[in-house]
């Protein structure tokens, strides 16, 4: 009976646990089509995160799950993405043209936060999302160099708005585009926060699914004020494995907790070094720091990223790893991080501000 076959297929699909979302397709309400036709299983899934390149990875896992559940049929799999806006801090409103602002932060400098941020943005773009990146590190803007845009100047549009520059399919804005790179930024905190909120709000980003904000390192007044003024859907904390870096990363996590910004998870950068000559793997900065912090605060460990000289060379050359070597194992770690981060955000509460009319009470 065809109806019976369709029902069995739908039931088997509903119990499949997606490896990135870490939830069943039933809980995700991801199944749009489950039909048995001409001896084949036709399946269409809609995820709340970018799906570019995912079908190739998901197909064998899903086929094996269906076979184990008694649906041993050739699988025709189709994936679609439905990326929605998610809730931000209660006192703020989401940006009209940006569905989700994601802050990438660290408790201290030197942990590779900017490299993680740019590869995260580029990975999302490669997976099919509309993405921008805001370099919020006023004192040491690095995104112009990493994106190959050093020395470029943005156009000023009518209304004194700034057109975002574009690199590798990502819209980009940085104070580094507007100043002499050789001049130090001798600004006090209020000037910095004002400049960054203007860069955020006065830039013509286009319609974006994600805007990655490369936050300044640390947890001082500037970082706290930015976290209070920028409508953030989720934050990613970058650390290295050693305990001193994790101790500082904890401060960054607590800062976001204080301003009601959900932390999507922890990224352990420079996790393992593999010698390019002999292949020997060594945890130069120790092990377990990211895992320990994730367990302590009940958040996800989004990824462990390698310590590799080529990652530094590629970023310095204006073509970060995701663009320069997309098929390499080191790039695969960034693609997995991007998928897992977007899936963590997709599980969060949606922004429903546009589903309700504005209610105005007038005295008559």
Buried (B, 14 or more C-beta within 10 A) or exposed (E): EEEEBBEBBBBBBBEBBBEBBEBBBBBBEBBEBBBBEEEEBBBBBBBBBBBBBBEEBBBEEBBEBBEEBEBEBEBBBEBEBEBBBBBBBEEBEBBEBBBBBBBBBBBBBEBBBBBBBBBBBBBBBBBBBBBBBBBBBBBEBBBBBBBBBBEBEBEEEEEEBBBBBBBBBBBBBBBBBEBEEEEEBEBEEEEBBEBBBEBBEBBBBEEBBBBBBBBBBBBEEBBBBBBBBBBBBBBBBBBBBBBBBBBBBBBBBEBBEEBBBBBBBBBBBBBBBBEEEEEEEEBEBBBBBBBBBBEEBEBBBBBBBBBBEBBEEBBEEBBBBBBBBBEBEBBBBBBBBBBBBBBBBBBBEEBEEEEEEEEEEEEE
